[in-house]
């Protein structure tokens, strides 16, 4: 990450955080490492952080503690958080409501929730990160159709979740226009408008 930032300083922006799938008994040691990265390197966001109860629920309590600690750091640094939520919207929103104030902001990465989840996230001041899932999921298009562009940012989750017609392949940043085109179709606006608004959203969100 640091080498890429050095090589492409104008287009590469870094975030750092302890991913919930990496939380286990030694999460405090891992958090200590993350804290050092935040102190010593330029980052634009803290993430991916959050709660993942899809693969394993063994360390749910530790995931929540790690999530809260990193939210605290984000507030201190005035940085957004990038939230990973899988099988955990209820738990995520419980934490966000508990710690909510005017310093809390960010994006729900790889958003795949329903209308009530989208509404709640927006009420809490969060953007929805929209990626390749939008091009092949049955329910997500109906949700995004009702969400104003000002609440959306586009993303890849590379190397995963490539959009149609590349589904199943390695995802990459060059596929972002395919996601933008799908948003444009759903919203009944031009591709140029989607590109302009979502780019501005991302720039404001990450301060770049």
Phi, psi and omega in degrees: 000313183292325178293320178295319177299318180294322182284326183229065188297334184275338183242351181254123179232135189255150166230161180215146179180166177267108180296139182302330179288350177257006179274127174211206184299333183261028186297332179293322176295319179296319179296323178299320177295315179300317181300321179294321178298316181297326182284331191248356183222150179286120177232152181255349181199161173252118183172174352287134175230164179146216184221130178233112180247020181280309185277321189199138178251008184305317186251035181302315181299318179293323177300316181296318179296318179295320178300311181296318181298318182287330172296319178301316178297317181300319179295318179297324182269355184057047180241152176285160172252147177248113191263129171263119180230115176225119186055036189210023182300319180300312181294320178300311183291329175299316179294313183298320179292326180293321186256006187296132170200187185286357177264354182267121176201166181160211184216141170275103183296141175050053185296127178226018183281182178266188183298320181292326178291319179297315180299316181294316180300315181295320177300327180275001176089019182259148171275161175254123178275117185248125182233206186299336180304328181302332185274350180224352177281145183280324186266329186300320179303324179293331178285310185292332178302331184263359183260131179295147181303331183297345182259005186246143165232150182261147184206172182247323194060029179306136012265016185259167169056048176296143180285160170299136011265021183253014182308131181094346178268176174290126181281155178205164186298333182294349180272357180306319179302331178293323177289318178299320180296321179295319176298316180301316179298316182293323184270348181069036178233176182281157175300322181297321179293316178300314181299314183295313185290314182290328176294315178298321178302314181294319180297318178292318182300313185262000177064043182240000000 
